[in-house]
Amino acid sequence: MTYIQEIREGFDVTTNGLGDIVACPTNWNLVAELSSKGITTCNEKGKPVCALVSGDATKDGIPSCTKMFHDYLATQGTEFCPSTMPNYFENPVTAASGCTSGAIASDMSSAKDTSVPACTIYKSSQNFTEMNSCYNQKELASTILFGNDATKQLVPLGGSPLVYTTQMTYHVPGQTGLTHTCYPDKQTMAAINTIQQQGSTDPKLLALSSSISTGTSKSSCEAQYKVYIAKSMNESDLTD
């Protein structure tokens, strides 16, 4: 597995229910100190890391802990969330994290509306074996369609439990009747690696892995794009 980080420090926070952090993040080993100006700062080795104040920062330029946490959520969202579910949340008690298409709860630990699309960030191979994993959903959302009448969906590639990848179908402009199917290289290789780690020696998957690595696989969306859309590679160059 190569995508999801195994350990994330994160923020173990206490909020007031309105999205404001009211105590120093406990897993950052910070010491709360009251300054001469009556402001509580969260310090590391005597130096303020953040302050328990409203707004973005104190007048002295110390960032608020709430602003730091919001920035952290935004950074995590950019890294882990699909464009269709861009809002990241993290529960410091259960260590559960994920992304939602809607707003997050005021304590930032879950989705506010459970009826809207959301995904889960796993810390194991479930990122590849669960259709609702943010990894699979992000790869699906980031797969760029080309050709005519193009569609995309998650499909099982193999393995036990089943490992998923994105499948794209389309028609080549100027051709009628023939539907082409392909799979994106990066996600498909990650899926194959996961299946092999499960103990599979399927020769078809081994051959697919080899042809994807050379950039000439008949199943590769990248290779098919070069042949049928960009016209930068010959169809005869494609391999099984």
Phi, psi and omega in degrees: 000138187230000191259301189274132177295142185282323183235131175232128179297312179063192178239128172258096194243156171243126182242169179264012180085356180244013179091003180259135177278129186242006176212154181296138177305118190290331183272008176259003178055044179261149181253125179282129178224141178266120182282171179295342179267007178079018179254132177274122177247154177255112192250149172237119183054040176084356181252133182295131174263318177203169183234148179273072181228163175278164181083192184272331185195166174280172178296337178274000177089010176283123182295145176287148178296326178296316178297319179298319181290319177298320177296321178298315179299319180295318179295316178297321179298318179297322184281320191248341189265142173288157181297337179280344179221073194278352189261115185272142174224158183210129179258111184290341181279312183265349184068012178282142177216158181184193183224151180223153176279346180254197179285158174263160181297160184297333176271002173066018185258354183198174174286141180287320182244110183282357181271350181264160182303137178211162178222167184243138174263115180265163179248028183206193180294353175298341174302334182258337186260356179247127180296333182270010178290145180295331176299307180298318181293325178291318178296321177298312183294328185272354177289119184274125180281148174214171184079194181257147176054038185283142175223163177214150179200160174277135179224152177286137178262334181148191178090170177215106003291163185299140177250138188252154170216172180271134175247131178245138174236146183196169172247142177285129178306131180091349176251148179236147172090322185269122176261126179263145178235139179209169182226137179293139187300308188300308183293322181293320177296320178297322179294316179298317179301320179295317179297318179295325177292338175284350178109004182286140173237031181305117183296331179294320179289324177296319179292320179297317178300317181295316182289326177295320182295336178269352179078018184236013184293134175298337182271352186279129175296322180297317180291318180295324177300316180298323183281310192263338183249303182282338181059034180259000178216147181276146178300328180293346180278347181288143180236159179288000000 
